Amino acid sequence: MLKTTLRNYYAEQIYHKLEQSKSALKKEFTTENRINTCYLDDLLNVDDVLDIYNAFPEKENLLQLKDLREYKYVGIQLDKYNPILEEIIYAFQDTRVVKLIAEITGIEQLMPDEYLYAGGVSLMEYGCFLNPHLDNSHDKDINNYRVLNLLYYVTPDWQENYGGNLELWDQGLKQPCRTIHSKFNRLVIMVTNRNSLHSVSPINYHARRCCVSNYYFSPTPAEEINYYHVTSFRGRPEQNLRDIVLRGDASLRNLVRKVFKNSIKKPHFYRKS
């Protein structure tokens, strides 16, 4: 297939699958007293998902992020990788798909991000994790609010007990989290705002968990109040010392960003040639 044809082919599948489940997804997303989320299984034809998974680069060709906050591998400069990855990522930015997701979530003026700021592909293996955090509130130029996170999981036969699952801290860190299994061929749609505290459980299995991610933005936040913050991490409930360190780290970075708002380097976006 030509690149544009492949992108459209993926987008057609995504659109029709979402359309078939539109009412159920809308009801699930708007459930009260929790972080707004919904998910859809069997998004693409199985053979297509396997092609996407097999196109993932080895971890040596990705950027490793490893510290107290997280341990994972990410890829953003997509022209370095198999072109299939760029096509599936931008299929989620198809106008029809974005419009339909706006209808499902009730969030108006949705805009995809062609520069994939903090999006792209990610790979996690044994020992990887992502501590509880709030996503950066804005796009790379601090013009629009980040309002939705789309996570598409593509690892075959990934079992829930392997870890690497999405954790949603609906009532904060003092209450148990809600877990969404990072199941093969599953798309998760999650709101991002001041309260969407989420994490990825540590992986305890020797295999790679691969994910395709997109963020959507809007001129207005996904709630009634305006706000601004950098990506802000916390320790898990049992990580008291780490929590103190990470809260201090987030406060300092928020202060620095507010003072030097327009002069901070923004490295994690797709530099298209």
Secondary structure as a PSIPRED ss2 file (coil, helix, strand):
# PSIPRED VFORMAT (PSIPRED V4.0)

   1 M C   1.000  0.000  0.000
   2 L C   1.000  0.000  0.000
   3 K H   0.000  1.000  0.000
   4 T H   0.000  1.000  0.000
   5 T H   0.000  1.000  0.000
   6 L H   0.000  1.000  0.000
   7 R H   0.000  1.000  0.000
   8 N H   0.000  1.000  0.000
   9 Y H   0.000  1.000  0.000
  10 Y H   0.000  1.000  0.000
  11 A H   0.000  1.000  0.000
  12 E H   0.000  1.000  0.000
  13 Q H   0.000  1.000  0.000
  14 I H   0.000  1.000  0.000
  15 Y H   0.000  1.000  0.000
  16 H H   0.000  1.000  0.000
  17 K H   0.000  1.000  0.000
  18 L H   0.000  1.000  0.000
  19 E H   0.000  1.000  0.000
  20 Q H   0.000  1.000  0.000
  21 S C   1.000  0.000  0.000
  22 K H   0.000  1.000  0.000
  23 S H   0.000  1.000  0.000
  24 A H   0.000  1.000  0.000
  25 L H   0.000  1.000  0.000
  26 K H   0.000  1.000  0.000
  27 K H   0.000  1.000  0.000
  28 E H   0.000  1.000  0.000
  29 F H   0.000  1.000  0.000
  30 T C   1.000  0.000  0.000
  31 T C   1.000  0.000  0.000
  32 E C   1.000  0.000  0.000
  33 N C   1.000  0.000  0.000
  34 R C   1.000  0.000  0.000
  35 I C   1.000  0.000  0.000
  36 N C   1.000  0.000  0.000
  37 T E   0.000  0.000  1.000
  38 C E   0.000  0.000  1.000
  39 Y E   0.000  0.000  1.000
  40 L E   0.000  0.000  1.000
  41 D C   1.000  0.000  0.000
  42 D C   1.000  0.000  0.000
  43 L C   1.000  0.000  0.000
  44 L C   1.000  0.000  0.000
  45 N C   1.000  0.000  0.000
  46 V H   0.000  1.000  0.000
  47 D H   0.000  1.000  0.000
  48 D H   0.000  1.000  0.000
  49 V H   0.000  1.000  0.000
  50 L H   0.000  1.000  0.000
  51 D H   0.000  1.000  0.000
  52 I H   0.000  1.000  0.000
  53 Y H   0.000  1.000  0.000
  54 N H   0.000  1.000  0.000
  55 A H   0.000  1.000  0.000
  56 F C   1.000  0.000  0.000
  57 P C   1.000  0.000  0.000
  58 E C   1.000  0.000  0.000
  59 K H   0.000  1.000  0.000
  60 E H   0.000  1.000  0.000
  61 N H   0.000  1.000  0.000
  62 L C   1.000  0.000  0.000
  63 L E   0.000  0.000  1.000
  64 Q E   0.000  0.000  1.000
  65 L E   0.000  0.000  1.000
  66 K E   0.000  0.000  1.000
  67 D C   1.000  0.000  0.000
  68 L C   1.000  0.000  0.000
  69 R C   1.000  0.000  0.000
  70 E E   0.000  0.000  1.000
  71 Y E   0.000  0.000  1.000
  72 K E   0.000  0.000  1.000
  73 Y E   0.000  0.000  1.000
  74 V E   0.000  0.000  1.000
  75 G E   0.000  0.000  1.000
  76 I C   1.000  0.000  0.000
  77 Q C   1.000  0.000  0.000
  78 L H   0.000  1.000  0.000
  79 D H   0.000  1.000  0.000
  80 K H   0.000  1.000  0.000
  81 Y C   1.000  0.000  0.000
  82 N C   1.000  0.000  0.000
  83 P H   0.000  1.000  0.000
  84 I H   0.000  1.000  0.000
  85 L H   0.000  1.000  0.000
  86 E H   0.000  1.000  0.000
  87 E H   0.000  1.000  0.000
  88 I H   0.000  1.000  0.000
  89 I H   0.000  1.000  0.000
  90 Y H   0.000  1.000  0.000
  91 A H   0.000  1.000  0.000
  92 F C   1.000  0.000  0.000
  93 Q C   1.000  0.000  0.000
  94 D C   1.000  0.000  0.000
  95 T H   0.000  1.000  0.000
  96 R H   0.000  1.000  0.000
  97 V H   0.000  1.000  0.000
  98 V H   0.000  1.000  0.000
  99 K H   0.000  1.000  0.000
 100 L H   0.000  1.000  0.000
 101 I H   0.000  1.000  0.000
 102 A H   0.000  1.000  0.000
 103 E H   0.000  1.000  0.000
 104 I H   0.000  1.000  0.000
 105 T H   0.000  1.000  0.000
 106 G C   1.000  0.000  0.000
 107 I C   1.000  0.000  0.000
 108 E C   1.000  0.000  0.000
 109 Q C   1.000  0.000  0.000
 110 L C   1.000  0.000  0.000
 111 M E   0.000  0.000  1.000
 112 P E   0.000  0.000  1.000
 113 D C   1.000  0.000  0.000
 114 E C   1.000  0.000  0.000
 115 Y C   1.000  0.000  0.000
 116 L C   1.000  0.000  0.000
 117 Y C   1.000  0.000  0.000
 118 A C   1.000  0.000  0.000
 119 G C   1.000  0.000  0.000
 120 G E   0.000  0.000  1.000
 121 V E   0.000  0.000  1.000
 122 S E   0.000  0.000  1.000
 123 L E   0.000  0.000  1.000
 124 M E   0.000  0.000  1.000
 125 E C   1.000  0.000  0.000
 126 Y C   1.000  0.000  0.000
 127 G C   1.000  0.000  0.000
 128 C C   1.000  0.000  0.000
 129 F E   0.000  0.000  1.000
 130 L E   0.000  0.000  1.000
 131 N E   0.000  0.000  1.000
 132 P E   0.000  0.000  1.000
 133 H E   0.000  0.000  1.000
 134 L E   0.000  0.000  1.000
 135 D C   1.000  0.000  0.000
 136 N C   1.000  0.000  0.000
 137 S C   1.000  0.000  0.000
 138 H E   0.000  0.000  1.000
 139 D C   1.000  0.000  0.000
 140 K C   1.000  0.000  0.000
 141 D C   1.000  0.000  0.000
 142 I C   1.000  0.000  0.000
 143 N C   1.000  0.000  0.000
 144 N C   1.000  0.000  0.000
 145 Y E   0.000  0.000  1.000
 146 R E   0.000  0.000  1.000
 147 V E   0.000  0.000  1.000
 148 L E   0.000  0.000  1.000
 149 N E   0.000  0.000  1.000
 150 L E   0.000  0.000  1.000
 151 L E   0.000  0.000  1.000
 152 Y E   0.000  0.000  1.000
 153 Y E   0.000  0.000  1.000
 154 V C   1.000  0.000  0.000
 155 T C   1.000  0.000  0.000
 156 P C   1.000  0.000  0.000
 157 D C   1.000  0.000  0.000
 158 W C   1.000  0.000  0.000
 159 Q C   1.000  0.000  0.000
 160 E H   0.000  1.000  0.000
 161 N H   0.000  1.000  0.000
 162 Y H   0.000  1.000  0.000
 163 G C   1.000  0.000  0.000
 164 G C   1.000  0.000  0.000
 165 N C   1.000  0.000  0.000
 166 L E   0.000  0.000  1.000
 167 E E   0.000  0.000  1.000
 168 L E   0.000  0.000  1.000
 169 W C   1.000  0.000  0.000
 170 D C   1.000  0.000  0.000
 171 Q C   1.000  0.000  0.000
 172 G C   1.000  0.000  0.000
 173 L C   1.000  0.000  0.000
 174 K C   1.000  0.000  0.000
 175 Q C   1.000  0.000  0.000
 176 P C   1.000  0.000  0.000
 177 C C   1.000  0.000  0.000
 178 R E   0.000  0.000  1.000
 179 T E   0.000  0.000  1.000
 180 I E   0.000  0.000  1.000
 181 H C   1.000  0.000  0.000
 182 S C   1.000  0.000  0.000
 183 K C   1.000  0.000  0.000
 184 F C   1.000  0.000  0.000
 185 N C   1.000  0.000  0.000
 186 R E   0.000  0.000  1.000
 187 L E   0.000  0.000  1.000
 188 V E   0.000  0.000  1.000
 189 I E   0.000  0.000  1.000
 190 M E   0.000  0.000  1.000
 191 V E   0.000  0.000  1.000
 192 T C   1.000  0.000  0.000
 193 N C   1.000  0.000  0.000
 194 R C   1.000  0.000  0.000
 195 N C   1.000  0.000  0.000
 196 S C   1.000  0.000  0.000
 197 L C   1.000  0.000  0.000
 198 H E   0.000  0.000  1.000
 199 S E   0.000  0.000  1.000
 200 V E   0.000  0.000  1.000
 201 S C   1.000  0.000  0.000
 202 P C   1.000  0.000  0.000
 203 I C   1.000  0.000  0.000
 204 N C   1.000  0.000  0.000
 205 Y C   1.000  0.000  0.000
 206 H C   1.000  0.000  0.000
 207 A C   1.000  0.000  0.000
 208 R C   1.000  0.000  0.000
 209 R E   0.000  0.000  1.000
 210 C E   0.000  0.000  1.000
 211 C E   0.000  0.000  1.000
 212 V E   0.000  0.000  1.000
 213 S E   0.000  0.000  1.000
 214 N E   0.000  0.000  1.000
 215 Y E   0.000  0.000  1.000
 216 Y E   0.000  0.000  1.000
 217 F E   0.000  0.000  1.000
 218 S E   0.000  0.000  1.000
 219 P C   1.000  0.000  0.000
 220 T C   1.000  0.000  0.000
 221 P C   1.000  0.000  0.000
 222 A C   1.000  0.000  0.000
 223 E C   1.000  0.000  0.000
 224 E C   1.000  0.000  0.000
 225 I C   1.000  0.000  0.000
 226 N C   1.000  0.000  0.000
 227 Y C   1.000  0.000  0.000
 228 Y C   1.000  0.000  0.000
 229 H C   1.000  0.000  0.000
 230 V C   1.000  0.000  0.000
 231 T C   1.000  0.000  0.000
 232 S E   0.000  0.000  1.000
 233 F E   0.000  0.000  1.000
 234 R C   1.000  0.000  0.000
 235 G C   1.000  0.000  0.000
 236 R C   1.000  0.000  0.000
 237 P C   1.000  0.000  0.000
 238 E C   1.000  0.000  0.000
 239 Q C   1.000  0.000  0.000
 240 N H   0.000  1.000  0.000
 241 L H   0.000  1.000  0.000
 242 R H   0.000  1.000  0.000
 243 D H   0.000  1.000  0.000
 244 I H   0.000  1.000  0.000
 245 V H   0.000  1.000  0.000
 246 L H   0.000  1.000  0.000
 247 R H   0.000  1.000  0.000
 248 G H   0.000  1.000  0.000
 249 D H   0.000  1.000  0.000
 250 A H   0.000  1.000  0.000
 251 S H   0.000  1.000  0.000
 252 L H   0.000  1.000  0.000
 253 R H   0.000  1.000  0.000
 254 N H   0.000  1.000  0.000
 255 L H   0.000  1.000  0.000
 256 V H   0.000  1.000  0.000
 257 R H   0.000  1.000  0.000
 258 K H   0.000  1.000  0.000
 259 V H   0.000  1.000  0.000
 260 F C   1.000  0.000  0.000
 261 K C   1.000  0.000  0.000
 262 N C   1.000  0.000  0.000
 263 S C   1.000  0.000  0.000
 264 I C   1.000  0.000  0.000
 265 K C   1.000  0.000  0.000
 266 K C   1.000  0.000  0.000
 267 P C   1.000  0.000  0.000
 268 H C   1.000  0.000  0.000
 269 F C   1.000  0.000  0.000
 270 Y C   1.000  0.000  0.000
 271 R C   1.000  0.000  0.000
 272 K C   1.000  0.000  0.000
 273 S C   1.000  0.000  0.000
